[in-house]
Amino acid sequence: MVTTKRIVNLSRLSEYSGQHLHSPDESETPKSRPCTASTTSSIKPRTSWISSHMPDEEIETRYYNERTGKEEWRCKHCDRTYACSGGTAAPAKHLTGPPPDGHGLPRGAPRTTKVTTIRTILERARAVAEENPHKRRRLNDQPGDSISPDQLEVLYVRFITACSLPFRLVECPEFRALLAYINKDVDTWLPDTHETIRKWIMRQYEDQKEKVKQRIQSAKSRIHISCDLWTSPNSLAILGIVAHYVTEDGQLEHHVLALKDIDSEHDGSHLAVAVLNVIDEWGFASKLGYFVMDNAGNNDTMMRSLSLGLLRRYDIQYDPKVHRLRCQGHIINLAAKAFLFITDDEKLEVDDPSVHNVTLRHIEAWRKKGPLGKLHNFVVFIQRSVQRGQKFLAVSHNHKLARDNDTRWSSWYNMLRVALNLRDAIDGYFNKWMESDCAGDELSPEDWVILEKVKSFLEKLKMTTKALESSFATLDNVLLAMDFVLAQFEAGKEATMNDPVMAPMYNSGWAKLDKY
């Protein structure tokens, strides 16, 4: 059975005037749990668009507050809940409002939103086709007048790239038969070889790239860069480079400039060469602004090498220290790690992608870290075996555990949130299938109390991180957020002075954040 979940009355950042901290809406329910769907004939069917944003795909699934027994609305995008007796206004505001309080979603039913999206795609395709007409020949003796070949190219390229479909799809007889059934003129203009589709994609890319390049070069502001290096699922080292700038007409825009495969050493000098080549390719060396990156030491080296490269190639003086901004989400995550494990690491360690190569030494090392380590061991123990996974699903009613990951922000919070919701299932697993390999990781009632305290504090860090994401955050938000998080650590230090477990955690996190 899923246990009661406490919703923390968390102070959050306000992006509106006054920049004050506030509490959630009063209509938010303090405790909630998912219940089996109840769709009796006495209950009116749901018609509001907010129903499609609840966890279950079946919009008639009902959720009830465990303490009051009253029906509540639950957000599938986060942990927020609202009493249904309060109407639909509060959930609608939560869904449509900007982060951190909302999700910035369009208002309306999914059907209406889908129709609007399709109409927008068609209008953009028509505009792009008119701006970039291309000469082309008919592929059969039919006039094909019902189809605009230029618009077809734009739409098909968008379809292929958005859905990650193979170029050879156009060679599939069944696919072409489907299109011919819809409109016979498709065969007049749609190529039947994958080589031509590749040419189409590259042509559309170059057309759009030239327009973006013009907007970047004519921008009102300097071109600011955010970049990061990570490992792709197919084990490639990818350097992502994104430009942020204000256009001539005063619009803030962001564009991915490059995803570079770094096949050389990942030291700063090699990264600087890749970045400098991208700057040269897009032609904005004289307008280069600030860089936002994480705290990895090779980024310091990269900035120094980039400064030297700009001087040698363009005779541009560029201060590498002044122009380097730290990623605030990364700083908060470092503070969270210091809080969790009382460490002074300045980097995020690369997580082992394999959950199978776990030795007894690893298990014992984690166990020494207390309740957090025990929970980590148990999650890994369950996920290492299909049979154990099936057993756990049986006692958890098909709810899966979440695992921590050093390279993903808020992963410890997510793991704790899920585990606390599944406390009865976890305890039930130990009671029903006590196994020697995980016997030392059984969580006591005292352990669960500590995990609840840790989760509650991490929730504040997660909400602050969310407030600094996307294009909603500005420098004034960053300063406010850092003061807010530091104040939370200081309050935690004072409240747990005599707590042998929590006091060192708050001190460690505070010391890490205070460095910045």
C-alpha positions as CSV (number, residue, x, y, z in Angstrom):
1,M,0.0,0.0,0.0
2,V,1.3,3.5,-0.8
3,T,1.9,5.5,2.3
4,T,0.9,9.0,3.1
5,K,3.0,11.6,1.3
6,R,3.7,14.9,3.1
7,I,3.7,18.0,0.9
8,V,6.2,20.5,2.4
9,N,4.9,24.0,2.9
10,L,7.9,25.2,0.8
11,S,8.9,28.8,0.4
12,R,9.5,29.5,-3.3
13,L,10.9,32.3,-5.4
14,S,8.6,34.8,-6.9
15,E,9.4,36.1,-10.3
16,Y,7.0,39.0,-9.9
17,S,7.7,42.5,-8.4
18,G,8.8,42.5,-4.9
19,Q,10.9,39.4,-5.2
20,H,9.6,37.9,-2.0
21,L,9.3,34.4,-0.7
22,H,5.9,32.9,-0.3
23,S,4.0,29.8,0.6
24,P,1.9,27.6,-1.7
25,D,-1.8,28.4,-2.4
26,E,-4.1,27.6,0.5
27,S,-6.0,25.2,-1.7
28,E,-3.0,22.9,-1.9
29,T,-3.7,19.7,0.0
30,P,-1.2,18.8,2.7
31,K,-1.4,15.0,2.4
32,S,-2.4,12.8,-0.6
33,R,-2.2,9.3,-2.0
34,P,-3.3,7.8,-5.3
35,C,-6.4,5.6,-5.2
36,T,-8.0,3.1,-7.5
37,A,-10.1,4.7,-10.2
38,S,-13.7,5.2,-9.3
39,T,-16.0,5.8,-12.2
40,T,-19.6,5.1,-11.0
41,S,-22.6,6.4,-12.8
42,S,-23.3,8.9,-9.9
43,I,-20.1,10.8,-10.6
44,K,-20.3,13.5,-13.3
45,P,-17.8,12.9,-16.1
46,R,-14.9,15.3,-16.2
47,T,-14.8,17.8,-19.0
48,S,-12.2,20.4,-17.9
49,W,-8.9,20.4,-19.7
50,I,-7.0,20.2,-16.4
51,S,-8.1,16.5,-16.1
52,S,-5.7,15.5,-18.8
53,H,-2.8,16.7,-16.7
54,M,-3.4,14.2,-13.9
55,P,-1.1,11.1,-13.4
56,D,-3.4,8.4,-14.9
57,E,-4.2,8.5,-18.6
58,E,-7.8,7.6,-17.7
59,I,-9.1,11.1,-16.8
60,E,-11.9,9.6,-14.7
61,T,-9.4,8.1,-12.2
62,R,-10.1,9.7,-8.8
63,Y,-7.6,10.6,-6.1
64,Y,-8.5,11.2,-2.5
65,N,-6.9,12.9,0.4
66,E,-5.8,10.3,3.0
67,R,-6.6,12.5,6.0
68,T,-9.9,14.1,5.0
69,G,-11.1,11.5,2.4
70,K,-12.0,14.4,0.0
71,E,-11.3,14.2,-3.7
72,E,-8.3,16.1,-4.9
73,W,-6.6,17.0,-8.2
74,R,-3.0,15.8,-8.7
75,C,-0.5,17.2,-11.1
76,K,1.3,14.6,-13.3
77,H,4.2,17.0,-13.9
78,C,5.2,17.5,-10.2
79,D,4.0,16.8,-6.6
80,R,1.4,19.5,-6.4
81,T,-2.2,18.6,-5.3
82,Y,-5.3,20.7,-4.9
83,A,-8.7,20.0,-3.3
84,C,-11.3,19.5,-6.0
85,S,-13.8,21.5,-3.9
86,G,-11.8,24.6,-4.7
87,G,-12.7,24.4,-8.4
88,T,-10.4,24.4,-11.4
89,A,-8.9,27.9,-11.2
90,A,-6.0,27.0,-8.9
91,P,-4.9,23.9,-10.9
92,A,-5.3,25.8,-14.2
93,K,-3.1,28.6,-12.8
94,H,-0.5,26.1,-11.7
95,L,-0.4,24.5,-15.1
96,T,-0.3,27.7,-17.2
97,G,1.9,29.9,-14.9
98,P,5.6,30.3,-15.3
99,P,8.1,28.3,-13.3
100,P,8.8,27.8,-10.4
101,D,5.2,27.8,-9.4
102,G,3.8,26.6,-12.7
103,H,4.7,24.7,-15.8
104,G,4.1,27.2,-18.6
105,L,1.6,24.9,-20.4
106,P,-0.9,26.2,-23.0
107,R,-4.4,26.6,-21.6
108,G,-7.1,24.4,-23.2
109,A,-8.0,20.8,-24.0
110,P,-5.3,18.6,-25.6
111,R,-7.4,18.4,-28.7
112,T,-7.6,22.2,-29.1
113,T,-3.9,22.5,-28.4
114,K,-3.1,19.8,-31.0
115,V,-5.1,21.5,-33.7
116,T,-3.4,24.8,-32.9
117,T,0.0,23.2,-33.1
118,I,-0.7,21.5,-36.4
119,R,-2.0,24.8,-37.8
120,T,1.1,26.6,-36.7
121,I,3.4,24.0,-38.3
122,L,1.5,24.3,-41.6
123,E,1.7,28.1,-41.5
124,R,5.5,28.1,-40.8
125,A,6.1,25.5,-43.5
126,R,4.3,27.7,-46.0
127,A,6.3,30.8,-45.0
128,V,9.6,28.9,-45.2
129,A,8.7,27.4,-48.5
130,E,7.9,30.9,-49.9
131,E,11.2,32.3,-48.7
132,N,13.3,29.5,-50.1
133,P,11.8,28.3,-53.4
134,H,13.8,25.6,-55.2
135,K,13.8,24.3,-58.7
136,R,12.7,20.7,-59.0
137,R,11.3,18.3,-61.5
138,R,8.2,16.1,-61.4
139,L,8.9,12.4,-60.7
140,N,6.0,11.2,-63.0
141,D,3.8,12.6,-65.8
142,Q,1.1,13.9,-63.4
143,P,0.7,17.6,-62.8
144,G,0.7,17.3,-59.0
145,D,-1.1,20.6,-58.6
146,S,-2.7,19.8,-55.3
147,I,0.6,19.8,-53.5
148,S,3.2,22.6,-53.0
149,P,6.5,20.7,-53.5
150,D,8.5,23.3,-51.5
151,Q,6.1,23.1,-48.6
152,L,6.1,19.3,-48.9
153,E,9.9,19.3,-48.5
154,V,9.8,21.5,-45.4
155,L,7.1,19.4,-43.8
156,Y,8.7,16.0,-44.6
157,V,12.1,17.1,-43.3
158,R,10.4,18.3,-40.1
159,F,8.6,15.0,-39.8
160,I,11.7,12.9,-40.3
161,T,13.9,14.9,-37.9
162,A,11.3,15.4,-35.2
163,C,10.4,11.7,-35.1
164,S,14.0,10.4,-35.6
165,L,12.8,8.3,-38.6
166,P,15.1,6.6,-41.1
167,F,15.8,8.3,-44.4
168,R,14.8,5.0,-46.2
169,L,11.2,5.4,-45.1
170,V,10.4,6.9,-48.5
171,E,11.5,3.6,-50.0
172,C,9.0,1.6,-48.1
173,P,6.1,0.5,-50.4
174,E,3.6,0.3,-47.5
175,F,4.4,3.9,-46.5
176,R,4.1,5.2,-50.0
177,A,0.8,3.3,-50.5
178,L,-0.6,5.0,-47.4
179,L,0.5,8.5,-48.8
180,A,-0.9,7.7,-52.2
181,Y,-4.2,6.7,-50.6
182,I,-4.3,10.1,-48.9
183,N,-3.2,12.1,-52.0
184,K,-2.0,10.6,-55.3
185,D,0.0,13.7,-56.1
186,V,2.5,12.8,-53.4
187,D,4.3,10.5,-55.9
188,T,4.8,13.4,-58.2
189,W,7.0,15.3,-55.7
190,L,8.2,13.0,-52.9
191,P,11.5,11.4,-53.7
192,D,11.8,7.6,-53.6
193,T,15.4,7.4,-52.6
194,H,17.0,8.0,-49.2
195,E,19.9,9.9,-50.8
196,T,17.5,12.7,-51.9
197,I,16.0,12.9,-48.4
198,R,19.5,13.4,-47.0
199,K,20.0,16.3,-49.5
200,W,16.6,17.8,-48.5
201,I,17.6,17.7,-44.8
202,M,21.0,19.3,-45.4
203,R,19.4,22.0,-47.7
204,Q,16.8,22.9,-45.1
205,Y,19.5,23.0,-42.4
206,E,21.6,25.4,-44.4
207,D,18.7,27.6,-45.3
208,Q,17.7,28.0,-41.6
209,K,21.3,28.2,-40.4
210,E,21.9,31.2,-42.7
211,K,18.8,33.0,-41.2
212,V,20.0,32.4,-37.7
213,K,23.5,33.5,-38.5
214,Q,22.1,36.8,-39.8
215,R,20.0,37.3,-36.7
216,I,23.1,36.6,-34.5
217,Q,25.3,39.0,-36.4
218,S,22.8,41.8,-36.3
219,A,21.8,41.2,-32.6
220,K,21.5,44.2,-30.3
221,S,23.3,42.4,-27.5
222,R,26.5,40.5,-27.3
223,I,26.3,36.7,-27.9
224,H,26.4,34.8,-24.7
225,I,27.2,31.1,-24.6
226,S,26.2,28.2,-22.4
227,C,28.1,25.0,-23.0
228,D,28.5,21.6,-21.4
229,L,30.2,18.3,-22.2
230,W,28.5,15.0,-21.6
231,T,28.4,11.4,-22.7
232,S,25.7,10.4,-25.1
233,P,23.8,7.0,-24.7
234,N,26.1,5.6,-27.5
235,S,29.2,6.6,-25.5
236,L,30.2,9.7,-27.5
237,A,31.6,12.7,-25.8
238,I,29.4,15.6,-27.0
239,L,30.0,19.3,-26.4
240,G,26.8,21.3,-26.6
241,I,27.1,25.0,-27.4
242,V,24.0,27.3,-27.1
243,A,23.9,31.0,-28.0
244,H,21.7,33.5,-26.1
245,Y,21.1,37.0,-27.4
246,V,18.7,39.9,-27.9
247,T,17.6,40.4,-31.6
248,E,17.3,43.7,-33.5
249,D,13.6,43.8,-32.6
250,G,14.3,43.3,-28.9
251,Q,13.4,39.6,-28.7
252,L,15.4,37.2,-26.4
253,E,16.5,34.2,-28.5
254,H,18.4,31.0,-27.9
255,H,19.9,28.7,-30.6
256,V,21.9,25.5,-30.5
257,L,25.0,26.3,-32.5
258,A,26.7,23.0,-32.3
259,L,26.8,19.5,-30.9
260,K,30.5,18.6,-31.3
261,D,31.8,15.1,-31.0
262,I,35.0,15.5,-29.0
263,D,37.2,12.6,-29.9
264,S,40.4,14.0,-28.5
265,E,41.4,14.6,-24.9
266,H,38.8,16.5,-22.8
267,D,41.3,19.1,-21.5
268,G,40.6,22.8,-21.8
269,S,42.8,23.5,-24.8
270,H,41.0,21.0,-27.0
271,L,37.6,22.2,-25.9
272,A,38.7,25.8,-26.6
273,V,39.6,24.9,-30.2
274,A,36.2,23.4,-30.7
275,V,34.4,26.4,-29.3
276,L,36.6,28.9,-31.2
277,N,35.8,27.0,-34.5
278,V,32.1,27.4,-33.8
279,I,32.5,31.1,-33.1
280,D,34.4,31.5,-36.3
281,E,31.8,29.4,-38.2
282,W,28.9,31.6,-37.0
283,G,30.9,34.9,-37.3
284,F,30.4,36.6,-34.0
285,A,33.9,36.8,-32.5
286,S,33.7,40.6,-32.1
287,K,30.4,40.3,-30.2
288,L,31.3,37.4,-27.9
289,G,29.8,37.9,-24.4
290,Y,29.9,35.7,-21.3
291,F,30.1,31.9,-20.9
292,V,27.9,29.9,-18.4
293,M,29.5,26.6,-17.5
294,D,29.8,24.2,-14.6
295,N,32.7,24.2,-12.1
296,A,34.9,21.6,-13.8
297,G,38.5,22.6,-13.7
298,N,39.0,22.0,-17.5
299,N,36.5,24.9,-18.1
300,D,39.0,27.3,-16.4
301,T,41.7,26.1,-18.8
302,M,39.3,26.3,-21.7
303,M,38.6,30.0,-21.0
304,R,42.3,30.8,-20.8
305,S,43.0,29.0,-24.1
306,L,40.0,30.6,-25.7
307,S,41.2,34.1,-24.7
308,L,44.6,33.3,-26.2
309,G,43.0,32.0,-29.4
310,L,40.8,35.2,-29.8
311,L,43.9,37.3,-29.4
312,R,45.9,35.4,-31.9
313,R,43.2,34.9,-34.5
314,Y,41.2,38.1,-34.2
315,D,43.4,40.4,-32.1
316,I,40.6,40.6,-29.5
317,Q,41.4,41.2,-25.8
318,Y,39.1,38.9,-23.8
319,D,39.4,38.5,-20.0
320,P,38.8,34.8,-19.3
321,K,38.0,35.3,-15.6
322,V,35.6,38.1,-16.0
323,H,33.6,36.4,-18.8
324,R,33.2,33.1,-17.0
325,L,29.9,32.7,-15.1
326,R,29.2,29.7,-12.9
327,C,26.1,27.5,-13.5
328,Q,23.9,28.2,-10.4
329,G,22.1,24.9,-10.7
330,H,25.5,23.1,-10.6
331,I,26.5,25.1,-7.5
332,I,23.2,24.1,-5.8
333,N,23.8,20.5,-6.7
334,L,27.3,20.6,-5.3
335,A,25.9,22.0,-2.1
336,A,23.3,19.2,-2.1
337,K,26.0,16.6,-2.5
338,A,28.0,18.2,0.4
339,F,24.8,18.1,2.5
340,L,24.1,14.5,1.7
341,F,27.6,13.0,2.0
342,I,29.7,15.7,3.8
343,T,32.1,16.0,0.9
344,D,34.1,18.8,-0.6
345,D,34.0,17.6,-4.2
346,E,34.1,20.4,-6.8
347,K,32.9,18.2,-9.6
348,L,30.1,15.8,-10.4
349,E,31.4,12.3,-10.7
350,V,30.5,10.3,-13.8
351,D,27.9,7.7,-12.8
352,D,28.6,4.1,-13.6
353,P,26.1,3.2,-16.3
354,S,26.1,-0.5,-15.2
355,V,24.0,-1.5,-12.2
356,H,25.3,-5.0,-12.4
357,N,29.0,-4.6,-11.5
358,V,28.3,-4.0,-7.8
359,T,30.8,-5.6,-5.4
360,L,30.6,-6.3,-1.7
361,R,33.1,-3.5,-1.1
362,H,30.7,-1.1,-2.9
363,I,27.7,-2.3,-0.8
364,E,29.6,-1.9,2.5
365,A,30.9,1.5,1.5
366,W,27.4,2.8,0.8
367,R,26.0,1.1,4.0
368,K,28.4,3.3,6.1
369,K,26.7,6.4,4.8
370,G,23.7,5.7,6.9
371,P,20.0,5.6,5.8
372,L,20.8,7.2,2.5
373,G,23.4,4.5,1.8
374,K,21.0,1.8,2.8
375,L,18.3,3.1,0.6
376,H,20.7,3.3,-2.3
377,N,21.8,-0.3,-1.8
378,F,18.3,-1.5,-1.6
379,V,17.3,0.2,-4.9
380,V,20.4,-1.1,-6.7
381,F,19.7,-4.6,-5.2
382,I,16.1,-4.6,-6.6
383,Q,17.2,-3.2,-10.0
384,R,20.0,-5.7,-10.5
385,S,17.6,-8.7,-10.8
386,V,14.5,-9.1,-13.0
387,Q,13.1,-11.6,-10.4
388,R,13.6,-9.2,-7.5
389,G,12.1,-6.4,-9.6
390,Q,9.0,-8.5,-10.2
391,K,8.7,-9.3,-6.5
392,F,8.9,-5.6,-5.6
393,L,6.3,-4.7,-8.2
394,A,4.0,-7.3,-6.6
395,V,4.2,-5.6,-3.2
396,S,4.2,-2.1,-4.6
397,H,1.2,-2.5,-6.9
398,N,3.4,-1.9,-10.0
399,H,5.1,1.2,-8.7
400,K,8.9,1.2,-9.5
401,L,11.7,2.6,-7.4
402,A,13.8,5.5,-8.6
403,R,17.6,5.4,-8.4
404,D,20.0,8.2,-7.6
405,N,22.5,9.3,-10.3
406,D,25.5,11.6,-9.6
407,T,25.2,13.3,-13.0
408,R,21.5,14.2,-12.7
409,W,20.4,17.1,-10.5
410,S,17.7,16.3,-7.9
411,S,18.0,12.6,-8.5
412,W,18.5,12.0,-4.8
413,Y,15.3,14.0,-4.1
414,N,13.4,12.0,-6.7
415,M,14.6,8.7,-5.2
416,L,13.7,9.7,-1.7
417,R,10.3,11.0,-2.8
418,V,9.4,7.7,-4.5
419,A,10.8,5.6,-1.7
420,L,8.9,7.5,1.0
421,N,5.7,7.0,-1.0
422,L,6.6,3.3,-1.2
423,R,7.7,2.9,2.4
424,D,5.1,0.1,3.1
425,A,6.2,-1.8,0.0
426,I,9.9,-1.5,0.9
427,D,9.2,-2.7,4.5
428,G,6.9,-5.4,3.1
429,Y,9.7,-6.7,0.9
430,F,12.1,-7.1,3.8
431,N,9.3,-8.8,5.8
432,K,8.4,-11.2,3.0
433,W,11.7,-11.9,1.3
434,M,14.5,-11.2,3.7
435,E,17.7,-12.0,1.7
436,S,21.2,-12.1,3.1
437,D,22.6,-9.7,0.4
438,C,20.4,-6.8,1.6
439,A,19.7,-7.7,5.2
440,G,22.1,-5.0,6.4
441,D,20.2,-2.4,4.5
442,E,16.8,-2.8,6.2
443,L,15.5,0.7,7.1
444,S,14.4,1.2,10.7
445,P,11.7,3.7,11.8
446,E,14.4,6.1,12.9
447,D,16.0,5.8,9.4
448,W,12.7,6.7,7.7
449,V,12.4,9.8,10.0
450,I,15.9,10.9,8.8
451,L,15.0,10.2,5.1
452,E,11.9,12.3,5.5
453,K,13.9,15.2,6.9
454,V,16.5,15.0,4.1
455,K,13.8,14.8,1.4
456,S,12.0,17.9,2.9
457,F,15.2,19.9,2.7
458,L,16.2,18.6,-0.8
459,E,12.7,19.7,-2.0
460,K,13.7,23.3,-1.2
461,L,16.9,22.9,-3.2
462,K,15.0,21.4,-6.1
463,M,12.4,24.2,-6.3
464,T,15.2,26.7,-6.2
465,T,17.0,24.9,-9.1
466,K,13.7,24.9,-11.1
467,A,13.4,28.6,-10.5
468,L,16.7,29.2,-12.1
469,E,16.0,27.1,-15.2
470,S,14.8,28.0,-18.7
471,S,14.5,31.7,-19.8
472,F,12.5,32.9,-16.7
473,A,15.6,33.3,-14.5
474,T,17.6,36.6,-14.6
475,L,20.5,37.7,-12.5
476,D,18.3,39.2,-9.8
477,N,16.6,35.8,-9.4
478,V,20.1,34.2,-9.1
479,L,21.2,36.4,-6.3
480,L,17.8,36.0,-4.5
481,A,18.0,32.2,-4.9
482,M,21.5,31.9,-3.5
483,D,20.5,34.0,-0.5
484,F,17.4,31.9,0.0
485,V,19.3,28.6,-0.1
486,L,22.1,29.9,2.2
487,A,19.4,31.0,4.6
488,Q,17.8,27.5,4.5
489,F,21.2,26.0,5.4
490,E,21.7,28.4,8.2
491,A,18.2,27.8,9.6
492,G,18.9,24.0,9.4
493,K,22.2,24.5,11.3
494,E,20.4,26.3,14.1
495,A,17.5,23.9,14.3
496,T,19.7,20.7,14.4
497,M,22.6,21.9,16.6
498,N,22.1,18.9,18.9
499,D,21.3,16.4,16.1
500,P,24.3,14.1,15.6
501,V,23.1,13.1,12.1
502,M,21.6,16.2,10.6
503,A,23.9,18.9,12.1
504,P,27.0,17.8,10.2
505,M,25.0,17.6,7.0
506,Y,23.8,21.1,7.3
507,N,27.3,22.4,8.2
508,S,28.8,20.7,5.2
509,G,26.2,22.0,2.8
510,W,26.5,25.5,4.2
511,A,30.3,25.5,3.9
512,K,30.1,24.5,0.3
513,L,27.6,27.1,-0.7
514,D,29.3,29.8,1.3
515,K,32.3,29.5,-0.9
516,Y,30.3,31.0,-3.8
